[in-house]
């Protein structure tokens, strides 16, 4: 918030329009209309959604780190 007040935008991948939701949609085809948290809960199956979240965050960060930088 403090950065935003001064006109500095900082990407936040876990925000409503962030890269994490885009990545989940691209990787798994999950609908993001209700947000990534709901999508994880709906698709966790028998696994604990929180465990699934942290596993997916690890995958997302590994993919982002491996992607070529522009």
C-alpha positions, -999 to 999 in steps of 0.1 A, spaced: 0 0 0 28 25 9 44 19 -25 11 24 -43 6 58 -26 39 69 -42 29 56 -77 52 25 -74 35 -6 -86 48 -39 -74 35 -72 -89 18 -94 -64 12 -129 -80 -13 -139 -53 -37 -110 -58 -70 -113 -76 -55 -107 -110 -21 -121 -103 1 -146 -120 -7 -175 -97 -44 -177 -108 -33 -173 -145 -8 -201 -140 -34 -224 -123 -57 -219 -152 -30 -225 -179 -16 -255 -161 -48 -272 -149 -76 -255 -167 -93 -246 -134 -119 -219 -136 -108 -188 -118 -142 -169 -117 -143 -173 -79 -106 -170 -73 -77 -193 -70 -85 -203 -33 -119 -215 -43 -105 -234 -73 -80 -251 -51 -107 -261 -26 -129 -274 -54 -101 -295 -69 -82 -307 -39 -101 -340 -38 -93 -359 -6 -62 -338 1 -62 -310 25 -66 -278 5 -39 -260 25 -14 -288 16 -24 -285 -20 -20 -247 -19 16 -250 -6 25 -277 -31 11 -256 -60 29 -225 -47 62 -245 -49 54 -256 -84 45 -220 -94 77 -206 -80 98 -233 -96 81 -226 -130 85 -189 -126 122 -193 -117 128 -216 -147 110 -193 -172 133 -171 -193 134 -135 -180 127 -106 -203 
